[in-house]
Amino acid sequence: METQKLNPRSYRYGVTEKKKADLDALTIQIIDTDADVQHQSAIVASLTEKAQTFNLFLTEADNNRTLALSNKNTVDQVVQNSLDLKNNSEIALTQMVTALEDIKEVAIETKTLVNKLIFSVEVINKLSNVVIQKKALNPLISDELISKISKAGTDANNAVALTLIALKSIFATQATALEAESTTTLERQQANSLYSMLTGNENTDVLNSQTKGASIQELLDSAYENTKEYYTLMYDANNRTILQLNIANVNLNKVQIKLKSLESGLAAANAAALA
């Protein structure tokens, strides 16, 4: 800064050594204050740049935190869907096992019924043969009786045929159910493996189910927690920098006001000295 200098020739017009000393002291104050202004301006410039940098960091941290939260929510939904699939497959397998037991029981009962019907047919046929023989020896035996016995034999044979068809259908159903059980078992194993991979929870029911290291859900949860922590750090750092910048601006404003006041005082003193 260029300060006003008093012309030495003016000393003889009333400028005493004391006034000159006062003017020199005021000049020195101005020089020192101007240095403070430059120093405070440098601090403000540095903190302004720092605040801009931290603001960018804060924006980036907020974006990363939002993305990590979205990933966390997505994997949580996938885990829930996987858990539903796991539970549903276990329920389906339980029901399938129960159905197979029921089909097996029905097959056994139907086979027993077939055996009983075949035995009945044999008894009816033997009875029919006996009645026919008796009819040949005794014409008084009613033809209606012979007709009914014959019809009973026919009905019994038809019943055997129909029951055999039913038994065949039962066996076919049993084979289909066994295939479905195998498919459902595989589905349950895959559902358990998927759930285990996502959550890290091992299932002893699943063959070769071993989770090594952190699960996907754990990794994404950890990533979200890390982004939250980093955002908090950037938020605090940004706020501290803004506070420092505000204080620096206040300090700069004070020394600028002081400098203007001193310059005005020097100008007035010089004017008075030259008057």
Residue, then its C-alpha position, 0 to 999 in steps of 0.5 A: m500500500e502507498t501511504q501519504k508522505l509529509n514533505p520535509r520542507s513543511y516542517r518549518y510551517g508548524v510541523t513539530e517533531k512530535k507531530k512527525a513522530d505521531l504521523d510516522a507511528l500512524t503510518i507504521q500502524i497502517i503498514d501493520t494493519d495492511a499486512d493483517v488484511q493481506h494475512q486475513s485475506a489469504i486465510v479467507a481465500s484458503l478457507t473458501e477453497k477448502a469449503q468448496t472442496f469439502n462441499l464437493f466431498l459432502t455431495e459425493a458422500d451423500n450420493n454414495r450413501t444414497l446408493a448404498l442405502s438403495n443397494k441395502n434395501t434391494v438385497d433386503q428385499v431379495v433376502q425376504n423373497s429368498l426366505d419366502l421361497k425357502n419356507n414355501s419349498e419346505i412347506a411344499l416338501t412336507q405336504m408332498v411327503t405327506a401326500l406320498e404317504d397317503i398315496k402309499e396307504v391308498a395303494i396298499e388298501t386298494k391292493t388288499l381290496v383287489n385281493k378280496l374281490i378276486f377271492s370273492v370272484e373265485v367263491i362266486n364261480k365255485l358257488s355257481n358251478v355247484v348250483i349248476q351241478k345241483k340244477a342238473l340233478n334237481p330241476l326244482i332249483s330256480d333258474e332265477l337263482i342261477s341267473k343272479i349267481s351268474k350276474a354276481g360273478t360278472d359284477a365281481n369280475n367287473a369290480v376287479a377290473l375297475t379296481l385294477i384300473a384304479l390301482k394302476s392310476i394310483f401307481a401312476t400318481q405315486a410315480t408322478a408324486l415321487e418325481a415331484e418330491s425329487t424336484t421339490t427337494l432339489e428346489r428346497q436345497q437350492a432355496n436354502s443355498l440361495y438364502s445361505m449365500l445371501t445371509g451367511n446363515e448355514n443350513t444343516d439340511v443343505l448338502n455341502s452348504q458352507t458359507k465362506g467369508a462375509s455374505i452379500q447382505e453383510l457386505l452391503d450392510s457394512a458398505y452402507e454403514n461405512t458410507k454413513e460414517y464417511y458422510t458424517l465425517m464430511y458433514d462435520a468437516n464441512n460445518r467446521t470449515i464453514l464456521q472457520l470461514n465465517i470467523a475469518n471473514v469477520n476478522l478480515n472485515k474488522v482489519q479492513i475497517k481498521l485499515k480504512s479508519l487509519e488511512s482516513g486518520l493519516a489523510a486528515a493528519n497530513a492535511a492538518a499538517l500541511a494547512 
